[in-house]
Structures are given as structure tokens and as C-alpha cells.
């Protein structure tokens, strides 16, 4: 499986000729992410995870382009789900997308402030070729699996989290590899600080910490499992 980082929380996964693109939002490089997106998956209906104008344009130009996400995402796009090309998902759903098995989890966006209404946020656990990648969206909800993750896409900065919470999330799951996401609101100095704090030396984990530049790939390889 190949993972490509398109910025902020947007990643693409490729395996055996199938591409899945997650959270093409306004803070991501959507021109690259939506050039050949395969199937779109959205965790929730916030702009930094769903660029309405860019996704609307992609859907209009590609009648075959499929999208999966919570109802609110389709409401923003003005698109009526049909259960096939446009599919609403909820926690507990299991999807077969080519070589990928996708387990939907989560439920709600993390709390930003008690006065700010929470929105639906689903998580995606991707499995293909014996490898697993987990995208939690805007939450620190663990995946619905007891197996050690090959890759955890870990939020590292957000109005709804403290760094200590993110570190504990990573430490508790202790995946083989951590790829930081949700980082667009950081300055270069702040990003460097976060990388030092999330690095293995501070968290005590046994994982590889792998920050990716926009457009950079990571080939997910099978690992021996305890």
C-alpha cells in the first residue's frame, strides 16, 4: 500500500490499482489530491476536511467519481446520496472498495468548546494486503481493532486538542508508524516543536515517527506482529 500526503488531513491510499482519497479540504493541495482521486472519503463536514468548491467541481466533471461520508457532507455539497455512487456511512459500517476493506468508526467530532455544536465525525480503518492505516478525522477515538496498526494518521494540532492528549493517543495505540496530520494551523517553528514532542524520545513509544512533506509518499510494508 502506498500513502501520499496532500497536506493537513488529506491523504491518498493506493493498492493494486485502486485509489482512495480522504479529506480533501481547503488546507490541503486539492489540485493534486483531486487530479485522480479514485473514491473520495470524508470524515466530517468542516472546510479543512471538505473543500466544497473543489469537490463539487470534481464531482461535476467526473460522473463516475464516488464519494463516501456522513450526511452533513452531502448536505453541504447539495448532493443527494443514492447509496451507490454517493453513500452515507455511520459507525459500524464495513465497506469493500476494491482491494480495501474499510471499517467505519467514530461518531462525533471532538469538543472544540461547549458552546460550539458538535458535528458527525466518522473514522476510517483501511486494510489491504495485510496492512492497516487509520484516519481518525477530528477525534482521538481509537480504531475498532485489537491489532497493532501499521500506520496511525495522528492529529498533532487543533482547536479541539491539547498536545498531551495527542501524545497519549499515540502512546496508547503504539502503532508501527505514526504519520502526523492536521498540522496546517502551525507555523514552521510550531511544527518543529510538535515533531519533537511527538517523537519517540518524548512519548516512549516503539514506533517510527514519519512526518511527510506535501506530495511525499510512504510505502506501507508488512511488519512482524507481536
VENRA-V565620 format. One record per residue. N is the residue number from 1. RES is the residue in three letters. PHI is phi as a letter, one per 40 degrees, with the letter a starting at -180 (NA if undefined). PSI is psi as a letter, one per 20 degrees, with the letter a starting at -180 (NA if undefined). D_CENTER is the distance of its C-alpha to the mean C-alpha in whole Angstrom. Layout:
BEGIN
N&RES&PHI&PSI&D_CENTER ; N&RES&PHI&PSI&D_CENTER
END
This chain:
BEGIN
1&UNK&NA&p&15 ; 2&UNK&b&p&14 ; 3&UNK&b&p&11 ; 4&UNK&b&p&11 ; 5&UNK&c&p&10 ; 6&UNK&b&j&11 ; 7&UNK&h&q&11 ; 8&UNK&f&d&9 ; 9&UNK&b&j&6 ; 10&UNK&c&p&6 ; 11&UNK&b&q&6 ; 12&UNK&b&q&9 ; 13&UNK&b&p&10 ; 14&UNK&b&p&14 ; 15&UNK&a&p&16 ; 16&UNK&f&l&20 ; 17&UNK&g&j&20 ; 18&UNK&b&p&17 ; 19&UNK&b&p&14 ; 20&UNK&b&p&11 ; 21&UNK&b&p&9 ; 22&UNK&b&p&6 ; 23&UNK&f&m&6 ; 24&UNK&c&n&10 ; 25&UNK&b&a&11 ; 26&UNK&c&i&14 ; 27&UNK&c&i&13 ; 28&UNK&b&r&12 ; 29&UNK&c&n&14 ; 30&UNK&c&h&14 ; 31&UNK&c&h&18 ; 32&UNK&c&g&16 ; 33&UNK&c&h&13 ; 34&UNK&c&j&15 ; 35&UNK&c&g&18 ; 36&UNK&a&m&17 ; 37&UNK&c&i&14 ; 38&UNK&g&d&15 ; 39&UNK&b&p&14 ; 40&UNK&c&p&11 ; 41&UNK&b&p&9 ; 42&UNK&b&p&8 ; 43&UNK&c&h&7 ; 44&UNK&a&r&10 ; 45&UNK&c&l&13 ; 46&UNK&c&q&13 ; 47&UNK&d&h&14 ; 48&UNK&c&i&12 ; 49&UNK&b&i&9 ; 50&UNK&a&o&12 ; 51&UNK&c&n&15 ; 52&UNK&d&g&17 ; 53&UNK&c&g&20 ; 54&UNK&c&g&18 ; 55&UNK&c&h&16 ; 56&UNK&d&g&20 ; 57&UNK&c&g&21 ; 58&UNK&c&g&19 ; 59&UNK&c&h&20 ; 60&UNK&c&h&24 ; 61&UNK&c&h&24 ; 62&UNK&b&n&23 ; 63&UNK&d&h&24 ; 64&UNK&c&i&23 ; 65&UNK&c&p&19 ; 66&UNK&c&q&17 ; 67&UNK&b&q&14 ; 68&UNK&b&p&13 ; 69&UNK&i&a&12 ; 70&UNK&c&r&14 ; 71&UNK&d&h&18 ; 72&UNK&c&h&17 ; 73&UNK&c&g&15 ; 74&UNK&c&h&18 ; 75&UNK&c&g&20 ; 76&UNK&c&h&19 ; 77&UNK&c&i&20 ; 78&UNK&g&k&23 ; 79&UNK&b&p&22 ; 80&UNK&c&o&23 ; 81&UNK&c&q&21 ; 82&UNK&b&j&24 ; 83&UNK&g&i&22 ; 84&UNK&b&e&22 ; 85&UNK&c&g&20 ; 86&UNK&b&o&19 ; 87&UNK&b&p&18 ; 88&UNK&c&p&17 ; 89&UNK&b&q&15 ; 90&UNK&b&r&16 ; 91&UNK&d&p&15 ; 92&UNK&h&i&17 ; 93&UNK&c&q&17 ; 94&UNK&b&p&16 ; 95&UNK&b&q&16 ; 96&UNK&b&o&18 ; 97&UNK&b&n&16 ; 98&UNK&g&c&19 ; 99&UNK&c&i&18 ; 100&UNK&c&p&15 ; 101&UNK&b&p&15 ; 102&UNK&b&p&12 ; 103&UNK&b&p&13 ; 104&UNK&c&p&12 ; 105&UNK&b&b&12 ; 106&UNK&g&c&12 ; 107&UNK&i&f&14 ; 108&UNK&b&q&15 ; 109&UNK&c&q&13 ; 110&UNK&c&q&15 ; 111&UNK&c&p&18 ; 112&UNK&c&g&19 ; 113&UNK&a&q&22 ; 114&UNK&d&h&25 ; 115&UNK&c&i&26 ; 116&UNK&b&o&23 ; 117&UNK&d&q&22 ; 118&UNK&c&q&18 ; 119&UNK&b&r&16 ; 120&UNK&c&p&15 ; 121&UNK&b&o&11 ; 122&UNK&b&q&10 ; 123&UNK&b&q&7 ; 124&UNK&b&p&7 ; 125&UNK&b&o&9 ; 126&UNK&c&p&10 ; 127&UNK&b&p&14 ; 128&UNK&a&p&16 ; 129&UNK&g&k&19 ; 130&UNK&g&j&19 ; 131&UNK&b&q&16 ; 132&UNK&b&q&13 ; 133&UNK&b&p&9 ; 134&UNK&b&p&7 ; 135&UNK&b&o&4 ; 136&UNK&c&j&6 ; 137&UNK&g&b&5 ; 138&UNK&c&m&9 ; 139&UNK&a&r&10 ; 140&UNK&b&l&12 ; 141&UNK&c&p&12 ; 142&UNK&c&q&13 ; 143&UNK&c&r&12 ; 144&UNK&c&m&15 ; 145&UNK&a&q&17 ; 146&UNK&c&i&19 ; 147&UNK&c&q&19 ; 148&UNK&c&p&17 ; 149&UNK&c&q&14 ; 150&UNK&c&g&14 ; 151&UNK&b&p&11 ; 152&UNK&b&p&9 ; 153&UNK&c&o&6 ; 154&UNK&b&o&9 ; 155&UNK&c&p&9 ; 156&UNK&b&i&13 ; 157&UNK&a&p&14 ; 158&UNK&a&q&14 ; 159&UNK&c&i&17 ; 160&UNK&b&j&16 ; 161&UNK&a&q&16 ; 162&UNK&b&q&19 ; 163&UNK&d&h&18 ; 164&UNK&c&h&20 ; 165&UNK&c&g&18 ; 166&UNK&c&g&15 ; 167&UNK&c&g&17 ; 168&UNK&c&h&18 ; 169&UNK&c&g&15 ; 170&UNK&c&g&15 ; 171&UNK&c&g&18 ; 172&UNK&c&g&19 ; 173&UNK&c&h&16 ; 174&UNK&f&m&17 ; 175&UNK&c&r&15 ; 176&UNK&c&h&17 ; 177&UNK&b&p&15 ; 178&UNK&b&p&12 ; 179&UNK&b&o&10 ; 180&UNK&c&p&10 ; 181&UNK&b&a&8 ; 182&UNK&f&l&9 ; 183&UNK&b&j&12 ; 184&UNK&c&i&14 ; 185&UNK&c&j&16 ; 186&UNK&c&q&18 ; 187&UNK&c&r&21 ; 188&UNK&c&h&22 ; 189&UNK&c&g&24 ; 190&UNK&c&h&21 ; 191&UNK&c&g&19 ; 192&UNK&c&g&21 ; 193&UNK&c&g&22 ; 194&UNK&c&g&19 ; 195&UNK&c&h&18 ; 196&UNK&c&h&22 ; 197&UNK&c&h&21 ; 198&UNK&c&i&18 ; 199&UNK&c&q&20 ; 200&UNK&d&h&21 ; 201&UNK&c&h&25 ; 202&UNK&c&h&24 ; 203&UNK&c&i&22 ; 204&UNK&g&j&24 ; 205&UNK&c&r&21 ; 206&UNK&b&j&22 ; 207&UNK&c&r&19 ; 208&UNK&c&p&18 ; 209&UNK&b&o&17 ; 210&UNK&b&m&15 ; 211&UNK&c&p&14 ; 212&UNK&b&q&14 ; 213&UNK&c&q&16 ; 214&UNK&d&p&14 ; 215&UNK&g&i&15 ; 216&UNK&c&q&16 ; 217&UNK&b&q&15 ; 218&UNK&b&p&15 ; 219&UNK&c&o&16 ; 220&UNK&c&o&15 ; 221&UNK&b&q&19 ; 222&UNK&d&q&20 ; 223&UNK&b&q&21 ; 224&UNK&c&q&24 ; 225&UNK&b&p&23 ; 226&UNK&c&NA&25
END
